[in-house]
């Protein structure tokens, strides 16, 4: 059970970081 929670949390963090990176990329492309 704990493993499942940890895994889902890890997946959530990964998707969150991916969104942050894509947002930063969009901002940079707009500024460029």
Beta strands, then each sheet from edge to edge (+ up, - down):
end
